[in-house]
């Protein structure tokens, strides 16, 4: 049985799935968040969670953070941008971006949002913009940004209601 697999911080989703598949080759029941489910259901739930990190569902449309980050990185004042979804009562989820500016320049939320709206569909533009320094991006040991932590920070910073 695998209990509390989601609290493990030193393994990737792929490693967890591979370990689970090896331990349950005949797809016996496993424990997932205090529920007994089959390996297939477990895999589907992990895939759905991963898709949630890779796509933002804005009112029924999918918006992909990597695509929006690529547009943001073309802005001359932006050094680094990280895009992710935050909960919204009306649309379900909307885009939020954390931005590190180039040294010595200033910008505001309106400039960034207008820049995005000129270059992509309106629903893809971030609804929330937060300016941070390089040290404010939480990183993994391999140097990747922990977007799930940024999402939790944004929920607190903007006073949003957490989705269930």
C-alpha positions in Angstrom: 0.0 0.0 0.0 1.1 3.5 -0.7 -0.1 6.0 1.9 0.6 9.7 1.8 2.4 9.4 -1.5 1.5 13.0 -2.3 3.4 14.3 0.7 6.7 12.9 -0.5 8.9 15.8 -1.5 11.9 14.0 -2.9 10.3 12.0 -5.7 8.7 12.9 -9.0 5.2 11.9 -10.2 6.9 9.6 -12.7 8.9 7.9 -9.9 5.7 7.5 -7.8 3.8 6.0 -10.7 6.6 3.6 -11.6 6.9 2.4 -8.0 3.2 1.9 -7.8 3.1 0.0 -11.1 5.9 -2.2 -9.9 4.3 -2.9 -6.5 0.8 -3.6 -8.0 1.4 -5.3 -11.4 -2.0 -6.9 -11.3 -3.7 -3.6 -10.5 -4.9 -4.5 -7.0 -6.5 -1.9 -4.8 -4.3 0.7 -3.4 -4.9 3.4 -0.8 -5.1 6.9 -2.2 -5.9 9.7 0.2 -7.7 7.3 2.6 -9.7 5.8 -0.3 -9.3 2.4 -1.8 -9.0 2.7 -5.6 -7.6 0.7 -8.4 -4.2 1.6 -10.0 -6.1 2.9 -13.1 -8.1 5.4 -11.1 -5.0 6.4 -9.2 -3.2 7.0 -12.5 -6.1 9.0 -13.9 -6.2 11.3 -10.8 -2.5 11.9 -11.0 -2.7 12.7 -14.7 -5.6 15.1 -14.0 -3.5 16.9 -11.3 -0.6 17.2 -13.7 -2.8 18.6 -16.4 -4.0 21.2 -13.9 -0.4 22.4 -13.6 0.1 22.4 -17.4 -3.1 24.1 -18.4 -5.3 26.9 -17.0 -9.1 26.4 -17.5 -10.4 29.9 -18.1 -14.2 29.7 -18.5 -14.1 26.5 -20.5 -11.1 27.5 -22.6 -7.6 26.0 -22.0 -4.7 28.5 -21.7 -1.2 27.1 -21.5 1.3 28.8 -19.2 4.3 28.1 -21.4 2.7 29.8 -24.3 1.9 32.9 -22.2 5.4 32.9 -20.6 6.9 32.9 -24.1 5.0 36.1 -25.0 5.9 37.7 -21.7 9.6 37.0 -22.2 9.4 39.1 -25.4 8.7 42.2 -23.3 11.9 44.3 -23.0 11.4 45.0 -19.3 10.8 41.4 -18.2 13.7 39.3 -17.2 11.7 36.3 -16.0 7.9 35.4 -15.9 6.1 32.5 -14.3 2.4 31.9 -15.3 0.0 29.7 -13.4 -3.7 29.5 -12.6 -5.5 30.8 -9.5 -9.2 30.2 -8.5 -11.9 32.5 -9.8 -15.6 32.4 -8.8 -17.0 33.3 -12.2 -14.5 31.6 -14.6 -13.3 28.7 -12.4 -9.6 29.7 -12.9 -7.7 32.7 -14.3 -4.1 33.4 -15.1 -1.7 34.9 -12.6 1.9 35.8 -13.3 4.9 36.5 -11.1 7.4 38.7 -12.9 11.0 39.7 -12.3 11.9 42.9 -14.1 15.2 43.8 -15.7 17.5 45.7 -13.3 16.7 49.4 -13.1 13.3 49.4 -14.9 9.8 49.9 -13.6 6.5 48.6 -14.9 2.9 48.2 -13.6 0.2 45.6 -13.9 -1.7 47.5 -16.5 1.3 47.7 -18.9 1.9 43.9 -18.6 -1.8 43.0 -19.1 -2.2 45.3 -22.1 1.0 43.9 -23.6 -0.5 40.4 -23.4 -3.9 41.4 -24.7 -2.3 43.0 -27.8 -0.5 39.7 -28.6 -3.0 37.0 -27.6 -6.6 36.2 -26.9 -8.1 38.2 -24.0 -8.8 35.1 -21.9 -5.1 34.1 -22.0 -3.9 37.4 -20.5 -3.1 37.3 -16.8 -5.7 38.8 -14.5 -3.2 39.1 -11.6 0.3 40.4 -11.9 2.8 40.4 -9.0 6.3 41.8 -9.3 9.0 39.9 -7.4 12.8 39.6 -7.1 14.8 36.7 -8.3 15.1 35.4 -4.7 11.3 35.2 -4.3 10.9 32.3 -6.8 10.8 29.0 -4.8 13.1 26.6 -6.6 13.6 22.8 -6.6 17.0 21.3 -6.1 17.4 21.1 -9.9 16.6 24.8 -10.3 13.0 24.6 -11.6 10.3 27.0 -10.2 7.8 25.4 -7.8 4.6 26.8 -9.4 2.4 25.1 -6.9 4.1 27.2 -4.2 3.7 30.4 -6.2 0.0 29.5 -6.6 -0.4 29.3 -2.8 1.4 32.6 -2.4 -0.8 34.3 -5.0 -4.0 33.0 -3.3 -2.7 34.7 0.0 -1.4 37.9 -1.7 -4.5 38.6 -3.7 -6.9 37.3 -1.0 -8.5 34.7 -3.2 -10.8 31.9 -2.1 -9.2 28.5 -2.5 -10.9 26.1 -4.8 -12.1 22.8 -3.5 
